[in-house]
Amino acid sequence: MNITRYLKRERINRLLSSLYNYPLTIVEAPMGFGKTTAVKRFLETEKCNTLWLSIPSSNESTSSIWNKFATELTSIDKGAAEKLKELGYPIDFPQVDKVLSVLNDIVFKKKTVFVIDDLHLMQDLSLNTLLLQIVAENIEHLHMLLITRDTTHIDFTELLSKGMCYIISQQRLRFTDSEVRDYCHLLYGALSESDLEKINHYTDGWISLIYLILLGLESNIPVGMNSSINDLVEKVLFNPYDESIQLFLLKLSIMDEFTMKQAGFVTHEEKTSDLLKKLHKENAFVYYDDIHKIYKIHNVLLDFLRLKQNFSVKENNELYSRLGEWYLQKKQFATAYRYLNRAGAFEQILSHLNKPENIRNELTHFEGSLELFTSVSKDLLYKYPLAYLQHILYSVVNGVIPIQNCDHDLDQLITVYDQLEDIDLNYKNRIIAEAMIIKKFTTFNNINLSSNMNDEIIRRLNGRQSYIMLRENESTFGSPHLLYIYFKTPGTFKDIMHTVSEKYVAYASFANGCGTGSDYLALAEYALETGNLETAELNSFKSIYKARTKEQICILICANFTLVRLYILQGKISEALEMFTQFEEEVSELNNPIYNTTLDMCKGYIYACLDHAEKIPYWLQKGEMTKADFFYQGIAFNYIIYGKAVLLTKNYVQLNMLTEYFQEHFAIFNNQLGFIHNSIFETVSKYKLYGQKEGIIALKKALSLGQTDHIVMPFVENALHLIEILKIIALQNLDNNYIQKVLALSEKYLESLKNDQIIQYKLTRREIEVLKLSAEGLNREAIANHLFISQGTVKTHFRNIYQKLEVNGKVSAIKAAQIQGII
C-alpha cells in the first residue's frame, strides 16, 4: 500500500479558499479527521505567506508559546518579532494594547495565513482571548487559522455576528462516500462494494480510521465493527514491527516533537537515523516537518503509545533525565527543568539554579516548580539556598504563597545558616544577607522595618553585590509615585520621606544599583505634595540625573511624573507635555511591560488633571484591572486614575458607589494618599448628588486627612471640581494656614489650566465613516469598495484616526470613539 499518496480533495480546498474573506477561520473536528493535513495540502499550492505554530502539548508554558508565536513573524518583520519577545506574553490590558500596536505596525505585503495547530492543548485560556483580540483588529492581509478539536473556550460569537469568523466543522471535513471510494482506490486499489460499504458505515468518514482499516486489509484483517481504534492501531501500526522498533517508538512517545539528534540522545538508539527514515516511509502517522526540521508522531498513534508505555520508574526517570539534559545543553533551562522535574531529578535542578550565573527572573517559575519546592526536604533546600531564595522571592512578589509563610521560611533559613560552623564565613554571610534582602519584600511597604536591616546586610556582604537582586528589577512595583507605596500611617508622611531619602540609598549599594536616585525622588515627591514647588523641581532633576547613572527607569518615570505635575501647576503645560512625550518615546523603546503600564498611569493621571478624558488610556477609563498583576499596576495607584476618569464623565452615582470599592484596594496596604484621593471622589459625588451642604461636610473630612501631613496636591489637582465649596470652607477658616494654602494653590492651578493649548483634533466626516464601517466588521478592502476610495486612502484615514484618538489599533479606536460619542 502506497502511504505517500494524498487524495486531492477539491471540495475541502474550496472551503478553505474562503478563509481569505475573513480575519479568522476555525477548523474544528475530533482527533484523526485530517484537519492539519487538509490545511497543509491547501496551503502548499497557495501563493501566500504561511506562518505555522503548533502547540506541542498541554504542558507547554504560555511564555514558550508566545516566543514561538513571535518567532514565526520573524520572516515578515524581524524587528516587530523581537519587540514582541521583549514585551513577553501580555497579562493585562495595557500590555495587550502594546502588543496590538506592534502587530498593527507590521506591513503584510501579501496575504498571510497564520496557522495555530492543536489550539485545544493550550491550558492558559487567556491565549484564546488574546488571539480574538488580534483578530478583531482586522489587520490587513493577516488571516488567522485555528485548528482545534474543541471550540468550547473560544468565544467567537461577536466575530461571527460581524461576519469576521468562518467555521469549517467536523461535518464538512468528514470524507463523503465518493471521497472514501477514491481514497481507498488510491492507496489500496480495487475493493469490493461490500467492503466499501462497510468502511463507509463503520468509519462515518473518519479518515484516520479509514487508513487503519486499509492497513488492516493488507494484513488480512477483515473490515469489522468489533475492533476499537486502539486495537486497530496496535494490530496495524505497532505489532508489525519487531521489539526493538516498538521499544524505540515507546521511548520517542515521551516527547511531543523531536529532531533526529535529539531522538538519538534521549533513546540511546545507535540506529536512530535509519529507524526514523523507515518509520517515516512506512507509517503515515510518523511524519517530518520540513520547515521546522522536526519529527512528530500523530496523536492517534501517540496516544496509543503513551497508554502502552510500561516503563519502570527507573526507566521512565532515565528517559526524562536524558531529555532534560538535552535541553540543558541547548541552554533552554526552563524546559530542561520541566523534564528533570518529571524525572525526579530535584537536586540537579536545585544545583543548577543555585549557581549565580543561572540566576534570572524568568527561570524561577517552571512546570512543577511549586510542587518541587514544597515536597523536597528542608535540608535539601538549605543545601542549595540561592535556589530556595529565588523561589521565595517569586512567591512573595506573585502572591503564590502567603507572605507570612515566606517570612517564616526566611527566618528558618537565617537561623540554620547562623548556627552553621563548618562553612566558609563569606558564603555564610552571603546567604544570610540574601535572605535578609528578600525579607525586605515581606514588609515591603513598612519602610522603617525593612530599612533597619540595611546595615546588617551591608556588613555581611562586605562590599559585594547581591546575586538575587538585579539592577533591572522593579523597585517601585509599577507605581509612578514612590512615597505612595510607603506612606501607610497618618502623620508619618514627613518621617517616611526622611527614611526613604536617608536609608533607601543603602539598598542600591548592595542591589547592583537598583533604586538609585530614590533619595532625591523622595524629597521631590514630598515637596510637591506639600506645596514646596522650588524644592520639588530641584530634587526631581537631581533624581533624574542620578537614576540615569544606573539606568533606573522606574525612578526616572516617578521623577518625570513629579516634574510634569509641577509644571502643570506652574502653567508650563506645553513644556510639561512635550517633556513627557519625549520621555515616553524613550521608555517605550525598551518594550518593558511594567514600564509601559506605569507610563499609562502617568498619562491617565496627567490628562485627567487637564480635563481631557478622551486622552486617558482606555483600560483606565473603564477600570479594566488585573487582580493577578496587583503589584505591577502600582499597588492600587491605578484606582486613583480610574476614579479621576469616572469623575470626568460626571457619572456621580457610579463614582459614589466606586468609593467603597476603591477603599478596599487602598486598605490592602493602607495607602494614605489613596485614601485622600478617595475622600475627594466621595466629596465631589456627594456635592453633585446631594448638594452643597453634604459636599462641604465631606470636604472638611477630606481636608482633615490631608492637613495631618500638610498634603495639598490631591485637592489642588481637583480644583475644577472643588473650588466652589473650598472657597466657602476657606472663608470659615481664615486663620487655618493649611486650608488657605490649599485655596491659593487651587486658584493658581485653575489659572494655569487656562494655558492648556492641547489641540483637540476632531475626526473628519470621512474618518468617522471609515471608523463606523470598521466597527461593523468591514476590512480595509471592503471599506474602500463601500466608499469608492483606494485601500491606500483607507490606510491613511486609519493612521490619522489613531493619531487623533491617541490609540494603537482599530478596536481601541472604536472604543475611544464610542466613549466620546463620535460613533
FENUR-V711755 format. One record per helix or strand of 2 or more residues. SS is the DSSP state (@ for helix, = for strand). FROM is the first residue (numbers start at 1). LEN is the number of residues. Records with the same first field share a line. If there is no record, write none. Layout:
# FENUR-V711755
SS->FROM-LEN  FROM-LEN
This chain:
# FENUR-V711755
@->10-12  35-10  62-14  78-10  93-13  119-3  126-11  157-5  170-4  177-11  193-11  207-12  229-10  243-10  260-8  272-11  299-10  313-17  333-10  346-8  356-3  361-3  369-7  378-6  385-14  403-17  425-18  447-5  454-8  482-5  493-18  518-12  533-16  553-17  573-16  593-17  613-3  618-5  627-7  637-13  652-16  672-19  692-16  713-4  719-14  737-17  765-11  780-8  791-15  810-10
=->24-5  49-6  112-6  142-7  165-4  286-4  294-4
